[in-house]
């Protein structure tokens, strides 16, 4: 896979055009035309390697900022979108439109030319084309999720050549699903390994098909695609034999696909030291500033107690101190949100002469209490909570030196998709729960879900299925899209809150913070969500000016 990193950097700039995604922005080094490029099998391989640059990287995690799992303290366009306070001239709206269509154009260029090449094994060429089809489908899946109706383009047009009206979302989704079916026919079932680790295989086509179908309420299609992945028998949940850390360690260097232990991640953006570094671990526990990723009260409250009941129903929930928030909860909570007593990288300087940054702490590499003052002497939080998921401790103290893989689609999501699709068809049984959700719970030592018990405790089964998805996929860029497709926009209009200052041992540090009448920190208010306006992004102003036939989405 190392070749993919390097080739995508070199070729995406001038063989297939430019991409706005972080490291892929490079000035053209040469000009290669369609007339002299599509000739050999090696050239096809180079072009496919470049296409992998259009898979989202850390920016898929950044999309979590639009939801209600985390608070981003500084100005951020995703934050504006999540708040509902933005207009159709917002740069991110246009950048996503342009960037996604740029990738689609490059995919179309490949698919229009790959059969010209002189190849010894035609099936290998079809396998390369299949990988490109998956990436094109992936890009279209974002376009339909953002904008609804979009132009369906299957020829190598430039972005400024997209004239005419938009095609109905349903037709674009039909195209995506058919393209993924075609791709699945030409790819191996085995998980790529060694130098091919991270390449797209048959499971990627089927798993993405399941996601797209679920997002578009094609329940039967989602069920069948998810079950097809499950029946392949090649994917399994990442498990190192320790329920107290199995989940968290998937999102560290131990879970890198190149390591060979991860048989769970189906689509990933791999990273290579010195070539495709990112800054996620540092942003989560930045030791000399305010952290960028702040878990919200909404997320913390949604974790069940260990008895399988919500905090409002369980007799186990009784909180008077900060530490008690983490007691007797779903183990995924402390593998996602930093618990007192856990190793962390948020300490600015662990040398003895700076130990006063955390008075009384003889082990500054162990998290003790939240810090609210940003004085460059320890990680400051805005909500009172910190994440530990996706943190590679060895790189927290370094700027942009993280090469943690970004997990774009995991087998865990496939299991959740199957369960939800069965639910929506009225076919959710305990057997289905046991082969999906309870496998996720078993990995971490959580009490299994029992449908009869949910009913006996007056719990809504649909809400509990939704909760399970939120908990398992937190900080993976899915929450905003789930809120939108579930029609729960009011969640985005709610105030963003943090911990209760009355629970803190260091109340004086939080003395200046704004709280509600119960003592919970109010981090952000003024959010709005207009129905139907905010269920879709607007057609970008620049694109509407270039092509008035695109029209506009409701409320914009």
C-alpha positions, 0 to 999 in steps of 0.5 A: 500500500505504500506505493499507493500513498506515493503514487497518489501524491505524484499522479493525482496532481497531473494525471487525474487533476487536483484534489482539495484533500490535505496532502494531495494538493500539489502543483502539476509537475508535468502534463500527461494527456489521455492520448499518451497515458492509457496504454499499459497495465502499469499506467492503469495501476498508477491511475487507480492508486491516484484515485484512492486520494479521493477517499476522505481522510481525517475530514470524515472525522471532522464531519462529526463536528456537524452532529451533537457528539462533540463541540469544536471551540473555534470557528469552523464551517462544519460547526456552522452547518451543524448549528443551522446558522449558515447560508448557501455562500459558505465555502465548505458547501461549494468545496464539497460539491466541487471536490466530490465532482472532481473525483467523479470526473477522474473516475469517469476518465478512467472508466472511459479509457481503461479498455484501451490499455494493452493488458495481459489479464483482462480480469485484472483490468476489470478489478481495477475498474471495480475499485474505481467504481466503488470510489465513484459510488462513495463520492456520489453517496456524499453528494446525495446525502448533502444535496439530495438531487444532483447531476448524474455525470458518467462522462469525463466532464469538467466541473464547469461543464455541468449544465442542465437540471439535477437528476432525482436523488432516487435515480442517482441512488439506483446508479450507485447501487448498480455500480456497486453490484458491478464492482462486487462481481470483479473483486476478490472476497479475501481481505487484501494484505501485505503491500495490498493492505487497504485496497478495496475488495468485494466486501467494500462494494457490498458494505457501501451498498448496505450503507447507501441503501440504509441512508435511503430507506431501501431496507430490503436492499440494505439487509441483503447487502449487509447479510452478504458481507456477513456471509462472506466469513472473512470479516470479524470484530477486532479483538485483542482478548481484553474487553476493557481495551478491545474497542479503543485499541482498534483506533490506535496504531494496533488497528492499522491495516498494515499491521495485519491484525485488523480484520474489521475495517472494510474501507480505510484511509491508510496513512504513512509516516512522513508522507501522509501524517495528520494531527488527529491525536494531538487535536483530541488531547492537545497538551498546551491548548484547548482541545478541539474535540470536546465530548458533549453531555448529550453523548455522555448521557446516552451511554447505558448503565452496565445493566443495559438501562438508560441513566434515567431508568437504572438504579445504578445511576447516582452521580455526585462527583465527576468520577462517578459519571464513568462508573458502571457504564457501557464499557465503550464509554471509557474506551471513547471518553477519557476516564480519570485514572487513564493514561493520556497525552494532555499533560504539557510537560511531565518534567519535575520542574513543571509538575505544578501544572497539575498540583498533587499529581505525581503521575502527570501522564495519568488523567485526574481532573478536567482543566478549564483554563487554557494557560499552555500548561495542560489540555483544557476542555470546554465541556469538562470531558476529553476523548480517548478514542482515536488517540495514539498517545505516542503522537499527542505531543507532536504536531501533525505526526499522527499516522493513525488509519482513518476507519471509513467503514467497519464490519461493526457498521455492517452489523448495525445496518443489518439490525436496523434494516430488519427492524424497519421491515418488522423482522427484528428478532432476538436471533438478529440482535444476537448476531449483530448488536450483541456481538458488539457488546460481547467484545467489550463485556457489556450486558447483552440487549434482550428485546423482551427486557426492553419492552418490559422496561418501557423502552422504545426498541427503535430508539435503542437501535439508534442509540447503539449506532451512536455509541458504536460509531461515535467520532467516526463521522456518521452522527450528523447523517444519522440525525438527518435520515432519522428526521431528528433535526431538533437534536441539532437545535438544542444547546450544547452542554457539558459536565456539571460544575457541582461534580468537580473537585476543582470548582474554582477553575470552572467558576466563570463558566456559564451553566444552566439552573442545574449546574451543567455547563452551557457551551453553545446556544443559539443553534437552530434547525428549520424543517425542511430547510436544514435537512439538505444543504443548499445548492452552492451559490457559485454552482447556482450562478454557473448553472441556473438550471440546478434550482435550489433545495426547499427553504433556501 
